[in-house]
Amino acid sequence: MTESRYTRPPPPHRHAGPSAPWPWIDIHDEVDANQLESPLPPIPPLCDHNDCGGCWKGYPQSRFPNWTPGQVLRSGIAEAVHDYDTTDPCIIHYVNVDTGGFFTDADKHFVREGDVDVFWNEIAHETRPSNLRVRALFIQNLSGPVLQMLGAKYNIEPFFFSSSLSSIPSRFQEEVRPGKGDRAPSSLTIFAFAISRLISLEQMINTQAPLRIGQGEDMHMLALDLLSVHLIRRNDGLGSTIISYHGHDENATSAPYLHERIRFAGQSVYWQSIFQKSPDPTFVLLTFIWHAMYAWDEALEKLYGHICWMESQIMRSSDMDLTRDLHTIQAHLLHYSSLLEDFRKSVVFVNDTLNPAMDSLPNDERLLSRKLLEKECNNLLIEVERLEKSRTMQERRLKNVMNLVFSTVNILDSKRMQDLTEAAVRDSAAMKQIAYLSMIFLPASFVAGVFGMNVKELSAQTLGTLPHYFAAAFPLTAVTVWIVIAFQSKHLFKNRETSSFWARLAWPILMFQSLFSKSKKTRTKTETVNCCCWCNL
């Protein structure tokens, strides 16, 4: 098993909400000509599901004609509808919240492949308790028919499913009906934790891939997860509805897990008091968001411990693997900054998106509910700010560790350079000793060379003379000096362009021209100064 299994592509944020007029159509994609020429109305009338013959089978085109087959295919909805595992039944965990704020009737419903028509009849003509405030549905192993049935029954904008399937954080409000209700889908990035002993040892700098932290038995990976919730708020006597989508990844937040957590939140004295004071179903949505906050807090807590461990390791060594891990964590921390900002925007969205159904309540009750919502949203914003400060602190500590690594490497390099310098000094001292030793024998070598010359002045039997020696030695010496200076003339005449060795052989001429130009410049400068002095006089 490798990390690529848990790696998700970068989310295309342009397709996150219905405000984008071309859902899942990119710049170079062709527009469906048949849809352009269609005489049907863009917004079909609502269906009462009495004699429609199963309008859910055509979802999403049956409710949203602008979603052409090509767009449905690119959004991932077509794959979810047609290419699902028919052997695993779709399980819908649900819990009711009554008008008194109590969580009741928690159960689960199995939808098998052969029971889709029975399930459609149940939800199309469902009867709900008269004291129901909100019903929360947690979808496990979402199948194609269940996706279409839920979309057709609750008239869900396909953007909710496409954002959930493609892991795109999104939030929007639609179908606002003053005094009656609205829809507020929201998708929020959170963390999922898993033991990473099955993950490959090689880790990439990819912020969409899991981040492996810890060592040994305490090794974990921080994998991104998506909390997708669709809230339908209304006051028509049937109660509001919350639909929670859960992906098929084994490390994603499962429907049974979140179903249990939300039920347990209903046992909280603090939250039970809120549920009893306000009939707004938005407070149930806040418990979902608190789950995201818990995931973020635990992730940063584990990451803090891992950074502390890395600091202690780097104090003792400068392992290059640790250095690469530092850069990987730094990239993830920078990515977490944008995710936390998206988290903050989601909380602000919940706080600012008022429930239109609350307008039908008395003014005092509505104001009390509004103050409670602002208070709880502010509590969440304070927590998000704390998470961002924790992330910033960890980023700074990481930079400090990276600076420590670079300083350690520089110190080690300085020590190596010092050792090399000391070795060079020792070699220089040895060369000096050899030079001094050579100087002792140089006079004797010179005398031996002179007396060993075969010239008539020293050996009468020879034909050579001292003039012969000087006639041969002086020209050879002159030629040697000429060639050496020709090689070095590019350094002697820096202001001249001497492109080739053959041009530099004319160095005496170059030297004469250089000296002449210098003297000429000096003479011109002197005449200019004298002229200025006469002018001043």
C-alpha positions as CSV (number, residue, x, y, z in Angstrom):
1,M,0.0,0.0,0.0
2,T,1.4,3.4,-0.9
3,E,0.6,7.0,-0.1
4,S,-0.9,7.6,-3.6
5,R,-4.0,5.6,-2.5
6,Y,-4.8,8.4,-0.1
7,T,-3.6,11.3,-2.3
8,R,-6.4,13.4,-3.8
9,P,-6.0,15.8,-6.7
10,P,-6.1,19.5,-6.1
11,P,-9.8,20.5,-5.7
12,P,-11.2,22.6,-8.7
13,H,-12.7,25.4,-6.6
14,R,-14.3,27.0,-9.6
15,H,-16.9,24.2,-9.5
16,A,-17.7,24.5,-5.8
17,G,-21.1,26.2,-5.9
18,P,-24.1,27.1,-8.0
19,S,-23.0,30.7,-8.4
20,A,-20.7,29.5,-11.1
21,P,-22.9,29.7,-14.3
22,W,-21.1,26.9,-16.1
23,P,-21.0,23.8,-13.8
24,W,-18.1,21.6,-14.7
25,I,-17.4,23.2,-18.0
26,D,-13.8,24.4,-18.3
27,I,-12.5,27.0,-20.8
28,H,-11.8,24.6,-23.6
29,D,-14.9,22.4,-23.1
30,E,-17.7,22.5,-25.7
31,V,-21.2,23.5,-24.7
32,D,-23.9,21.0,-25.4
33,A,-25.7,22.3,-28.5
34,N,-28.9,20.2,-27.7
35,Q,-29.2,21.9,-24.3
36,L,-28.9,25.3,-25.9
37,E,-31.8,24.6,-28.3
38,S,-34.0,22.9,-25.7
39,P,-37.5,24.5,-25.5
40,L,-38.0,23.2,-21.9
41,P,-38.0,25.6,-19.0
42,P,-34.6,25.9,-17.2
43,I,-36.4,25.3,-13.8
44,P,-38.8,22.4,-13.9
45,P,-41.8,22.6,-11.6
46,L,-41.6,20.7,-8.3
47,C,-42.8,17.1,-8.3
48,D,-45.1,15.7,-5.7
49,H,-43.9,12.2,-6.5
50,N,-47.4,10.8,-6.7
51,D,-47.7,9.8,-10.3
52,C,-44.3,10.8,-11.7
53,G,-43.3,7.1,-12.3
54,G,-40.0,7.5,-10.5
55,C,-38.6,10.9,-11.4
56,W,-35.5,10.1,-9.3
57,K,-34.2,7.9,-12.1
58,G,-33.4,11.0,-14.2
59,Y,-31.6,12.9,-11.5
60,P,-29.8,15.3,-11.8
61,Q,-31.1,16.2,-15.3
62,S,-34.7,15.7,-14.2
63,R,-34.4,18.5,-11.6
64,F,-31.5,20.5,-13.1
65,P,-31.6,20.4,-16.9
66,N,-28.5,22.5,-17.2
67,W,-26.5,19.6,-16.0
68,T,-25.8,17.8,-19.3
69,P,-24.5,14.3,-19.5
70,G,-21.0,15.6,-20.2
71,Q,-21.0,17.8,-17.1
72,V,-22.4,15.0,-14.9
73,L,-19.6,12.7,-16.2
74,R,-16.9,15.3,-15.4
75,S,-18.3,16.0,-12.0
76,G,-18.0,12.4,-10.9
77,I,-21.8,12.0,-10.3
78,A,-22.1,9.7,-13.3
79,E,-19.5,7.3,-11.9
80,A,-21.2,7.4,-8.5
81,V,-24.6,6.6,-10.0
82,H,-23.5,3.8,-12.4
83,D,-20.2,2.4,-11.1
84,Y,-20.9,1.5,-7.4
85,D,-20.5,-1.7,-5.5
86,T,-23.9,-3.5,-5.8
87,T,-22.9,-6.1,-3.3
88,D,-22.6,-3.7,-0.3
89,P,-25.9,-2.3,0.8
90,C,-26.2,1.5,1.4
91,I,-26.7,2.1,5.1
92,I,-28.5,5.2,6.3
93,H,-28.0,5.9,10.0
94,Y,-30.4,8.5,11.3
95,V,-31.4,10.2,14.5
96,N,-34.3,12.5,15.3
97,V,-34.2,15.7,17.4
98,D,-37.6,16.5,18.8
99,T,-39.0,20.0,19.7
100,G,-37.8,19.5,23.2
101,G,-34.2,19.2,22.1
102,F,-33.9,15.5,22.8
103,F,-32.2,13.0,20.5
104,T,-34.5,10.1,19.9
105,D,-35.2,7.2,17.5
106,A,-31.6,6.5,16.6
107,D,-31.5,3.6,14.1
108,K,-30.2,2.6,10.7
109,H,-31.9,1.5,7.4
110,F,-30.4,-0.8,4.9
111,V,-31.0,-0.1,1.2
112,R,-30.1,-3.2,-0.9
113,E,-29.9,-3.3,-4.7
114,G,-33.3,-5.1,-5.0
115,D,-35.1,-2.8,-2.5
116,V,-34.6,0.6,-4.2
117,D,-38.3,0.9,-5.2
118,V,-39.5,0.1,-1.7
119,F,-37.1,2.7,-0.3
120,W,-38.3,5.3,-2.8
121,N,-41.9,4.8,-1.8
122,E,-40.8,5.2,1.9
123,I,-39.0,8.5,1.5
124,A,-41.3,9.9,-1.2
125,H,-44.3,9.6,1.0
126,E,-42.7,9.5,4.4
127,T,-44.6,10.5,7.5
128,R,-42.6,12.2,10.3
129,P,-43.5,12.7,14.0
130,S,-45.4,15.9,14.7
131,N,-42.9,16.9,17.3
132,L,-39.8,16.5,15.0
133,R,-37.4,19.4,14.8
134,V,-34.7,18.0,12.7
135,R,-33.7,14.5,11.3
136,A,-30.1,13.8,10.7
137,L,-29.2,11.2,8.0
138,F,-25.6,9.7,7.8
139,I,-25.1,8.0,4.5
140,Q,-22.7,5.0,4.5
141,N,-21.7,3.3,1.2
142,L,-23.7,5.7,-0.9
143,S,-25.1,3.9,-3.9
144,G,-26.2,5.4,-7.2
145,P,-30.0,5.0,-6.7
146,V,-29.8,6.4,-3.1
147,L,-27.9,9.4,-4.4
148,Q,-30.6,10.0,-7.1
149,M,-33.5,9.4,-4.6
150,L,-32.1,11.8,-2.0
151,G,-31.4,14.4,-4.7
152,A,-34.9,14.2,-6.2
153,K,-36.7,14.0,-2.9
154,Y,-35.0,17.0,-1.3
155,N,-34.3,18.8,-4.5
156,I,-30.6,18.9,-3.7
157,E,-28.4,21.0,-5.9
158,P,-25.9,18.6,-7.7
159,F,-23.1,20.8,-6.6
160,F,-23.4,19.3,-3.1
161,F,-22.7,15.8,-4.5
162,S,-20.0,16.9,-6.9
163,S,-18.2,18.9,-4.2
164,S,-18.4,15.9,-1.9
165,L,-17.2,13.4,-4.5
166,S,-14.3,15.7,-5.6
167,S,-13.3,16.9,-2.1
168,I,-14.0,20.5,-2.8
169,P,-14.6,22.7,0.2
170,S,-17.8,24.7,-0.5
171,R,-20.6,26.6,1.2
172,F,-23.7,28.3,-0.3
173,Q,-27.3,29.1,0.5
174,E,-30.2,28.5,-1.9
175,E,-34.0,28.5,-2.1
176,V,-34.4,31.2,0.5
177,R,-38.1,31.4,1.4
178,P,-38.8,34.1,4.0
179,G,-40.6,32.7,7.0
180,K,-40.4,29.2,5.6
181,G,-36.8,28.0,5.2
182,D,-33.8,27.5,3.0
183,R,-30.9,25.1,2.1
184,A,-27.4,25.6,3.3
185,P,-24.9,22.9,2.0
186,S,-21.4,23.0,3.4
187,S,-18.2,21.0,2.8
188,L,-15.3,21.4,5.2
189,T,-11.8,19.9,5.1
190,I,-10.8,18.1,8.2
191,F,-8.2,15.4,9.2
192,A,-8.5,11.6,9.4
193,F,-6.0,9.6,11.4
194,A,-4.6,6.2,10.6
195,I,-1.7,3.9,11.6
196,S,0.8,4.3,8.7
197,R,2.8,1.1,9.0
198,L,1.4,0.0,5.6
199,I,2.5,3.3,4.0
200,S,5.6,3.3,1.8
201,L,8.7,4.7,3.4
202,E,9.3,7.3,0.7
203,Q,7.4,10.6,1.3
204,M,6.7,13.2,-1.3
205,I,6.3,17.0,-0.9
206,N,2.7,16.9,-1.9
207,T,0.2,18.8,0.2
208,Q,-2.7,16.7,-1.1
209,A,-1.0,13.5,0.1
210,P,-0.9,12.3,3.8
211,L,1.7,13.6,6.1
212,R,3.5,10.8,8.0
213,I,4.6,11.7,11.5
214,G,5.9,9.8,14.5
215,Q,8.3,6.9,14.8
216,G,7.9,3.2,15.4
217,E,4.7,2.0,17.0
218,D,3.5,5.6,17.4
219,M,3.7,6.3,13.6
220,H,0.6,7.9,12.2
221,M,-0.4,9.8,9.0
222,L,-2.4,12.9,8.8
223,A,-4.8,12.5,5.8
224,L,-7.2,15.1,4.6
225,D,-10.9,14.3,4.9
226,L,-14.0,16.1,3.9
227,L,-17.0,16.8,6.2
228,S,-20.0,17.2,3.8
229,V,-23.3,18.3,5.3
230,H,-26.5,19.4,3.6
231,L,-28.9,21.3,5.9
232,I,-32.5,21.8,4.8
233,R,-34.2,24.2,7.2
234,R,-38.0,24.6,7.1
235,N,-41.0,25.0,9.4
236,D,-43.7,23.2,7.5
237,G,-44.4,20.8,10.3
238,L,-42.2,18.0,8.8
239,G,-39.1,19.2,10.4
240,S,-35.7,20.1,9.0
241,T,-33.2,17.6,7.5
242,I,-29.5,17.2,7.7
243,I,-27.8,14.9,5.2
244,S,-24.2,13.9,6.0
245,Y,-22.2,12.3,3.1
246,H,-19.3,10.0,4.0
247,G,-16.8,8.8,1.4
248,H,-15.6,5.2,0.8
249,D,-12.0,5.8,1.9
250,E,-11.2,3.4,4.8
251,N,-9.6,6.3,6.8
252,A,-12.4,8.8,6.2
253,T,-14.8,9.7,8.9
254,S,-17.4,7.0,8.8
255,A,-21.1,7.4,9.1
256,P,-21.5,5.2,12.2
257,Y,-18.7,7.1,14.0
258,L,-20.2,10.6,13.3
259,H,-23.7,9.3,14.0
260,E,-22.5,8.2,17.4
261,R,-20.7,11.4,18.1
262,I,-23.7,13.6,17.2
263,R,-25.9,11.5,19.4
264,F,-23.5,11.8,22.3
265,A,-23.5,15.6,21.8
266,G,-27.2,15.5,22.6
267,Q,-26.2,14.1,26.1
268,S,-24.1,17.3,26.8
269,V,-25.7,19.4,29.5
270,Y,-24.4,22.6,27.8
271,W,-25.7,21.7,24.4
272,Q,-28.9,20.2,25.6
273,S,-29.6,23.6,27.3
274,I,-29.1,25.3,23.9
275,F,-31.3,22.8,22.1
276,Q,-34.1,23.4,24.6
277,K,-33.8,27.2,24.3
278,S,-33.8,27.5,20.6
279,P,-35.7,25.6,17.9
280,D,-33.1,26.5,15.2
281,P,-31.7,23.4,13.6
282,T,-28.5,25.3,12.8
283,F,-27.3,24.4,16.3
284,V,-27.3,20.7,15.4
285,L,-25.1,21.7,12.4
286,L,-22.7,23.4,14.8
287,T,-22.0,20.1,16.5
288,F,-20.8,18.8,13.1
289,I,-18.4,21.7,12.9
290,W,-17.1,21.1,16.4
291,H,-16.1,17.6,15.2
292,A,-14.0,19.3,12.5
293,M,-12.4,21.5,15.2
294,Y,-11.5,18.4,17.3
295,A,-9.9,16.8,14.3
296,W,-7.8,19.9,13.6
297,D,-6.8,20.3,17.2
298,E,-5.7,16.7,17.5
299,A,-3.8,16.8,14.2
300,L,-1.8,19.9,15.3
301,E,-1.2,18.4,18.7
302,K,0.4,15.3,17.1
303,L,2.3,17.4,14.7
304,Y,3.7,19.5,17.6
305,G,5.0,16.3,19.3
306,H,6.7,15.2,16.0
307,I,8.4,18.6,15.5
308,C,9.7,18.4,19.1
309,W,11.1,14.9,18.4
310,M,12.8,16.2,15.2
311,E,14.4,19.0,17.2
312,S,15.9,16.6,19.6
313,Q,17.2,14.4,16.7
314,I,18.8,17.3,14.9
315,M,20.5,18.5,18.0
316,R,22.5,15.2,17.8
317,S,22.9,14.8,14.1
318,S,22.5,16.5,10.7
319,D,20.8,13.6,8.9
320,M,19.7,14.6,5.4
321,D,16.5,12.5,5.7
322,L,15.5,14.7,8.6
323,T,16.2,17.8,6.5
324,R,13.9,16.6,3.8
325,D,11.2,15.8,6.3
326,L,11.5,19.4,7.6
327,H,10.8,20.7,4.1
328,T,7.9,18.4,3.7
329,I,6.3,19.4,7.0
330,Q,6.9,23.1,6.1
331,A,5.0,22.7,2.9
332,H,2.1,21.0,4.7
333,L,2.0,23.8,7.3
334,L,1.7,26.4,4.6
335,H,-1.2,24.5,3.1
336,Y,-2.9,24.2,6.5
337,S,-3.0,28.0,6.7
338,S,-5.3,28.1,3.7
339,L,-7.4,25.3,5.1
340,L,-7.8,27.0,8.4
341,E,-8.9,30.2,6.7
342,D,-11.5,28.1,4.8
343,F,-12.6,26.7,8.2
344,R,-13.0,30.2,9.5
345,K,-15.0,31.3,6.5
346,S,-17.4,28.3,7.0
347,V,-18.0,29.4,10.6
348,V,-18.7,33.0,9.5
349,F,-21.0,31.6,6.8
350,V,-23.1,29.7,9.4
351,N,-23.2,32.8,11.6
352,D,-24.2,35.2,8.8
353,T,-26.6,32.8,7.0
354,L,-29.7,33.3,9.1
355,N,-32.5,30.8,9.1
356,P,-35.5,32.3,7.2
357,A,-37.8,29.9,9.1
358,M,-37.0,31.8,12.3
359,D,-38.9,34.8,11.0
360,S,-42.2,33.1,11.9
361,L,-41.2,33.0,15.6
362,P,-42.0,35.8,18.2
363,N,-39.4,38.6,18.2
364,D,-38.1,37.7,21.7
365,E,-37.5,34.1,20.9
366,R,-35.9,35.0,17.6
367,L,-33.5,37.4,19.2
368,L,-32.6,34.9,21.9
369,S,-31.8,32.3,19.3
370,R,-29.8,34.8,17.3
371,K,-27.7,35.7,20.3
372,L,-27.1,32.1,21.1
373,L,-26.0,31.4,17.6
374,E,-23.6,34.4,17.6
375,K,-22.2,33.3,20.9
376,E,-21.5,29.7,19.7
377,C,-20.1,30.9,16.4
378,N,-17.8,33.3,18.2
379,N,-16.6,30.4,20.4
380,L,-15.8,28.4,17.3
381,L,-14.0,31.4,15.7
382,I,-11.9,31.8,18.9
383,E,-10.9,28.1,18.6
384,V,-10.1,28.6,14.9
385,E,-7.9,31.6,15.8
386,R,-6.1,29.4,18.5
387,L,-5.5,26.7,15.9
388,E,-4.0,29.3,13.5
389,K,-1.7,30.6,16.2
390,S,-0.7,27.1,17.0
391,R,0.1,26.4,13.4
392,T,2.0,29.7,13.1
393,M,4.0,28.8,16.2
394,Q,4.9,25.4,14.8
395,E,5.9,27.0,11.5
396,R,8.2,29.3,13.3
397,R,9.7,26.5,15.3
398,L,10.2,24.5,12.1
399,K,12.1,27.5,10.6
400,N,14.2,27.7,13.7
401,V,15.0,24.0,13.4
402,M,15.9,24.5,9.7
403,N,18.2,27.4,10.6
404,L,19.8,25.1,13.2
405,V,20.4,22.5,10.6
406,F,22.0,25.1,8.2
407,S,24.1,26.5,11.1
408,T,25.3,23.0,12.0
409,V,26.2,22.3,8.4
410,N,28.1,25.7,8.2
411,I,29.9,24.9,11.4
412,L,30.9,21.5,10.1
413,D,32.0,23.0,6.8
414,S,34.0,25.7,8.7
415,K,35.7,23.0,10.7
416,R,36.6,21.1,7.5
417,M,38.0,24.3,6.0
418,Q,40.0,24.9,9.1
419,D,41.5,21.4,8.9
420,L,42.3,21.9,5.2
421,T,43.9,25.3,6.0
422,E,46.0,23.8,8.8
423,A,47.1,21.0,6.4
424,A,48.0,23.6,3.7
425,V,50.0,25.5,6.3
426,R,51.9,22.4,7.3
427,D,52.6,21.6,3.6
428,S,53.8,25.2,3.1
429,A,56.2,24.9,6.0
430,A,57.5,21.6,4.6
431,M,58.0,23.3,1.2
432,K,59.9,26.1,2.9
433,Q,62.2,23.7,4.6
434,I,62.8,22.0,1.2
435,A,63.6,25.5,-0.3
436,Y,66.0,26.3,2.5
437,L,67.7,23.0,2.0
438,S,68.0,23.7,-1.7
439,M,69.5,27.1,-1.0
440,I,72.3,25.5,0.9
441,F,73.3,23.4,-2.1
442,L,72.6,26.1,-4.7
443,P,76.0,27.9,-4.6
444,A,77.9,24.6,-4.8
445,S,75.6,23.5,-7.7
446,F,76.4,26.8,-9.5
447,V,80.2,26.3,-9.0
448,A,79.9,22.7,-10.2
449,G,78.0,23.8,-13.2
450,V,80.5,26.5,-14.1
451,F,83.5,24.2,-13.7
452,G,81.8,21.5,-15.7
453,M,81.4,23.7,-18.8
454,N,83.4,22.5,-21.8
455,V,84.9,25.9,-22.8
456,K,88.4,26.7,-23.7
457,E,88.9,29.0,-20.7
458,L,88.5,26.0,-18.4
459,S,89.4,23.1,-20.6
460,A,92.1,23.7,-23.2
461,Q,91.2,20.6,-25.2
462,T,87.7,21.9,-26.2
463,L,86.6,24.2,-29.0
464,G,83.9,26.0,-27.2
465,T,84.4,29.4,-25.6
466,L,82.5,31.7,-23.2
467,P,81.3,33.9,-26.0
468,H,79.8,30.8,-27.6
469,Y,77.9,30.0,-24.4
470,F,76.5,33.6,-24.0
471,A,75.6,33.7,-27.7
472,A,73.4,30.6,-27.2
473,A,72.1,31.3,-23.6
474,F,71.0,35.0,-24.1
475,P,68.7,34.4,-27.1
476,L,67.1,31.4,-25.5
477,T,66.5,33.3,-22.3
478,A,65.0,36.2,-24.3
479,V,62.7,33.9,-26.2
480,T,61.6,32.2,-23.0
481,V,60.8,35.6,-21.3
482,W,59.0,36.8,-24.5
483,I,56.7,33.7,-24.5
484,V,56.0,33.8,-20.8
485,I,55.0,37.5,-20.9
486,A,52.9,36.7,-24.0
487,F,51.0,34.2,-22.0
488,Q,50.5,36.6,-19.1
489,S,49.8,39.7,-21.2
490,K,46.1,39.3,-20.9
491,H,46.5,40.1,-17.2
492,L,49.1,42.9,-17.8
493,F,46.9,44.7,-20.3
494,K,43.4,44.4,-18.9
495,N,42.0,47.3,-20.9
496,R,43.0,45.8,-24.2
497,E,41.2,43.1,-26.1
498,T,43.8,40.5,-26.8
499,S,41.8,37.7,-28.3
500,S,44.5,35.2,-29.2
501,F,47.9,34.1,-28.2
502,W,49.4,35.2,-31.5
503,A,48.1,38.7,-31.0
504,R,49.6,38.8,-27.5
505,L,53.1,37.9,-28.9
506,A,53.3,41.6,-29.8
507,W,53.3,42.6,-26.1
508,P,56.3,45.0,-26.4
509,I,54.2,47.1,-28.9
510,L,51.2,46.9,-26.6
511,M,53.3,48.0,-23.6
512,F,54.7,50.9,-25.6
513,Q,51.3,52.0,-26.7
514,S,50.0,51.7,-23.1
515,L,52.8,53.8,-21.7
516,F,52.4,56.4,-24.5
517,S,48.6,56.7,-24.0
518,K,49.2,57.1,-20.2
519,S,51.8,59.8,-20.8
520,K,49.5,61.5,-23.3
521,K,46.6,61.5,-20.9
522,T,48.8,62.9,-18.1
523,R,50.0,65.7,-20.3
524,T,46.4,66.5,-21.5
525,K,45.2,66.6,-17.9
526,T,48.1,68.9,-16.9
527,E,47.3,71.3,-19.7
528,T,43.6,71.3,-18.8
529,V,44.4,72.2,-15.2
530,N,46.8,75.0,-16.2
531,C,44.1,76.4,-18.6
532,C,41.6,76.4,-15.7
533,C,44.1,78.2,-13.5
534,W,44.7,80.9,-16.1
535,C,41.0,81.4,-16.6
536,N,40.5,81.8,-12.8
537,L,43.3,84.5,-12.8
